[in-house]
Amino acid sequence: LRDGLFKLAFQPIFDAKTGAVVMHEALLRMSDTTGALITAGHLVPIAERLGLIRLIDRAVLQLALRTLQTYSDARLSVNISATTVTDPRWNAQLLDMIAATPEPASRLVVEITETAALDNLETSHDFVVALRELGCGVALDDFGAGYTSYRNLKELSLTHIKLDGSFCCNLSEGGENRTFVVSMVELAQAFGLNVIAEWVDTEEDARILKSIGVDSLQGNMLGEASIIAPWKNLQASSFQIETTNLDPVDIDRAKIASRAN
């Protein structure tokens, strides 16, 4: 964090009908001492154990906002951990950051996991409403992994859902995955939500998901994440918040909060 070793990799999300890129998911990466990139799958569990995940969430959002300020064509989604989403003291910091840069908010989708939202529905609802008021989109990630219900979707002012990737595989075989995806898409469409399918790894799965009514597709088969910015249209100014200027008090607060949890 202090040395500015975090980077974002951008994975494209495609319109299921036209094949055009509609946005990119901003994924966390870290450079090690050799210059190799470490993925979020290795970083996040360690950060959670050390009580630093809130600081990482803040740094990732700073990088995403800076990217949106730099590239006027960029549209991004970014993940916020369950720990930060359900902690009003820390999610308020994220809201303040977005409020300080109002223009990019309309090009930002904040992803929160379904299990995090349902574990603390009241706090999640307040956070989602505040994000929507700032102009952000909000996606429920890993949709279907928790206990989704009509009432829960009604409580959250969402714009997108991202189907849990484990249900978007092997669809040509029929069975439970296909039945489940159909029911989840119908539920989402009843609320007018944009449906994104993750982990799309075969052309056949992509075709079936499109026929079911999924709006957007994401997966390594379609396009892998890259740290090279895919946009060329630069803004006149760039975002000024620095990720390297970390207050030691914030680090202590994050660790104390982790111990309390």
C-alpha positions in Angstrom: 0.0 0.0 0.0 2.7 2.5 1.0 4.9 1.7 -2.0 2.1 2.0 -4.5 2.5 -1.6 -5.7 -1.2 -2.1 -6.4 -2.4 -2.0 -10.0 -5.7 -2.7 -11.8 -6.3 -5.2 -14.5 -9.3 -4.7 -16.7 -11.4 -7.6 -17.9 -14.0 -6.8 -20.6 -17.7 -7.4 -20.2 -19.5 -7.9 -23.5 -23.1 -7.2 -24.7 -24.6 -10.6 -25.3 -26.4 -9.5 -28.4 -24.0 -7.2 -30.2 -20.6 -8.4 -28.9 -19.6 -4.9 -28.0 -17.7 -4.2 -24.8 -20.0 -2.4 -22.4 -17.6 -2.0 -19.5 -14.6 -3.6 -17.8 -14.3 -5.1 -14.3 -11.4 -3.6 -12.4 -9.5 -6.4 -10.8 -6.8 -6.0 -8.2 -3.2 -7.0 -8.9 0.1 -6.4 -7.0 3.6 -6.3 -8.3 6.1 -8.4 -6.3 9.8 -7.7 -6.0 10.5 -9.3 -9.4 7.8 -7.4 -11.2 5.4 -10.4 -11.5 1.8 -9.8 -10.8 0.0 -11.4 -7.9 -3.8 -11.8 -8.3 -6.5 -10.8 -5.8 -7.2 -14.5 -5.1 -3.9 -14.6 -3.3 -4.0 -11.1 -1.8 -7.5 -10.8 -0.4 -7.5 -13.8 2.1 -4.2 -12.6 3.6 -5.4 -9.0 3.8 -8.6 -10.1 5.5 -6.5 -12.1 8.1 -4.3 -9.1 8.7 -7.2 -6.7 9.1 -6.2 -4.6 6.0 -9.0 -5.4 3.6 -10.7 -2.1 4.3 -7.6 -0.2 3.3 -7.3 -2.3 0.2 -10.9 -1.6 -0.8 -10.2 2.1 -0.4 -7.0 1.9 -2.5 -8.8 -0.1 -5.3 -11.6 2.5 -5.4 -9.0 5.3 -5.6 -7.3 3.6 -8.6 -10.7 3.0 -10.3 -11.7 6.7 -9.9 -8.4 7.8 -11.1 -8.8 5.6 -14.2 -12.3 7.0 -14.9 -11.0 10.5 -14.5 -8.1 9.8 -16.9 -10.1 8.0 -19.6 -13.4 9.5 -20.6 -14.4 6.3 -22.5 -13.9 4.0 -19.5 -16.8 2.3 -17.7 -15.7 0.2 -14.8 -17.1 -2.2 -12.2 -15.2 -2.7 -8.9 -15.6 -5.1 -6.1 -16.0 -4.0 -2.5 -15.5 -6.6 0.2 -18.2 -7.7 2.6 -16.2 -6.4 5.5 -16.3 -2.8 4.1 -19.8 -3.0 2.8 -21.2 -3.9 6.2 -19.0 -1.4 8.2 -20.7 2.1 8.0 -17.6 3.8 9.4 -15.5 2.6 6.4 -18.1 2.5 3.6 -18.7 6.2 4.4 -15.1 6.9 3.4 -15.8 5.3 0.0 -19.0 7.4 -0.5 -17.0 10.6 0.3 -14.4 9.7 -2.3 -17.1 9.2 -5.0 -18.9 12.3 -4.0 -15.6 14.3 -4.4 -15.4 13.2 -8.0 -19.1 13.3 -9.2 -18.5 13.0 -13.0 -17.1 9.5 -13.0 -19.8 8.1 -10.8 -22.2 7.6 -13.7 -19.5 5.3 -15.3 -18.9 3.2 -12.1 -20.7 0.1 -11.0 -19.9 -1.1 -7.4 -20.2 -4.8 -6.9 -21.2 -6.3 -3.6 -21.5 -10.0 -2.9 -25.0 -11.5 -2.4 -23.9 -13.1 0.9 -22.6 -9.8 2.2 -25.8 -8.0 1.3 -28.0 -10.6 2.9 -25.9 -11.0 6.1 -26.6 -7.3 7.0 -29.5 -6.2 4.8 -30.1 -2.9 6.6 -26.5 -1.6 6.3 -26.2 -2.9 2.8 -29.5 -1.2 1.8 -28.2 2.1 3.1 -24.9 1.8 1.3 -26.6 0.9 -2.0 -29.1 3.8 -1.7 -26.2 6.2 -1.1 -24.3 4.9 -4.1 -27.4 5.2 -6.3 -27.9 8.8 -5.1 -24.3 9.6 -6.2 -25.1 8.2 -9.6 -23.3 4.8 -9.4 -24.7 1.5 -10.6 -24.7 -1.3 -8.1 -24.4 -5.0 -8.9 -25.2 -8.0 -6.7 -22.2 -10.3 -7.3 -22.3 -14.1 -7.0 -26.0 -14.0 -7.5 -27.6 -17.3 -6.6 -24.9 -18.3 -4.2 -26.9 -17.1 -1.2 -30.6 -17.1 -0.3 -32.0 -14.8 -2.9 -35.6 -13.9 -2.6 -38.1 -11.6 -4.1 -38.1 -9.6 -0.9 -34.4 -9.2 -0.8 -34.2 -7.9 -4.4 -37.0 -5.5 -3.6 -35.1 -4.2 -0.6 -31.9 -3.4 -2.6 -32.0 -0.6 -5.2 -29.8 -2.6 -7.7 -29.0 -1.9 -11.3 -27.2 -5.2 -12.2 -26.8 -8.8 -11.0 -23.9 -11.0 -11.8 -24.8 -14.7 -11.9 -22.5 -16.9 -9.8 -20.1 -18.3 -12.3 -20.5 -21.9 -11.1 -24.0 -21.9 -12.6 -22.9 -20.6 -16.0 -20.9 -23.7 -17.0 -21.8 -26.9 -18.8 -25.2 -25.5 -19.8 -25.4 -27.6 -23.0 -25.9 -30.6 -20.7 -29.2 -29.2 -19.4 -29.8 -30.2 -15.8 -29.8 -28.0 -12.7 -27.5 -25.3 -13.9 -29.6 -24.4 -16.9 -32.9 -24.5 -14.9 -31.4 -22.4 -12.2 -30.0 -19.7 -14.6 -33.4 -19.5 -16.3 -35.2 -18.9 -13.0 -32.6 -16.4 -11.8 -32.8 -14.4 -15.1 -36.6 -14.3 -14.9 -36.4 -13.1 -11.4 -33.9 -10.4 -12.3 -35.9 -9.3 -15.3 -39.0 -8.8 -13.2 -37.0 -6.0 -11.4 -35.6 -4.6 -14.7 -32.0 -5.5 -13.7 -29.2 -6.0 -16.2 -27.9 -9.6 -16.0 -24.2 -10.4 -16.3 -23.0 -14.0 -16.6 -19.5 -14.7 -15.3 -17.0 -17.5 -16.0 -18.2 -17.9 -19.6 -15.6 -20.3 -21.0 -17.2 -21.9 -24.1 -18.9 -20.6 -27.1 -21.8 -23.0 -26.5 -22.4 -21.7 -23.0 -22.3 -18.1 -24.4 -24.9 -19.0 -27.0 -27.2 -20.6 -24.4 -26.8 -17.7 -22.0 -27.7 -15.3 -24.8 -30.8 -17.4 -25.7 -31.9 -17.4 -22.0 -31.9 -13.6 -21.9 -28.6 -12.8 -20.2 -27.6 -9.2 -21.1 -23.8 -9.4 -20.8 -21.1 -12.0 -20.8 -17.7 -12.1 -19.0 -15.0 -14.8 -19.1 -11.5 -15.6 -20.0 -12.6 -17.3 -23.3 -14.1 -13.9 -24.3 -11.4 -11.7 -23.0 -8.7 -11.9 -20.3 -7.9 -9.2 -17.8 -5.0 -6.9 -18.8 -3.2 -4.2 -16.9 -2.8 -2.3 -20.2 -5.5 0.4 -20.4 -7.8 -0.4 -23.3 -8.9 3.2 -23.8 -7.2 6.1 -25.6 -9.5 9.0 -25.0 -7.8 10.9 -22.2 -9.4 13.4 -20.0 -7.9 16.9 -19.5 -7.2 16.3 -15.9 -6.5 13.2 -13.7 -7.6 12.1 -10.3 -5.4 13.5 -7.6 -6.0 11.3 -4.5 -2.8 9.3 -3.8 -3.0 5.7 -2.7 0.5 5.9 -1.2 -0.3 8.5 1.5 -1.7 6.2 4.1 -2.4 7.4 7.6 -0.9 5.0 10.2 -4.0 5.7 12.3 -6.2 4.2 9.6 -4.1 1.1 9.5 -4.5 0.7 13.3 -8.2 1.3 13.1 -8.5 -1.4 10.4 -6.6 -3.9 12.5 -8.7 -3.1 15.6 -11.9 -3.4 13.6 -10.7 -6.8 12.4 -10.0 -8.0 15.9 -13.4 -6.8 17.1 -15.1 -8.8 14.3 
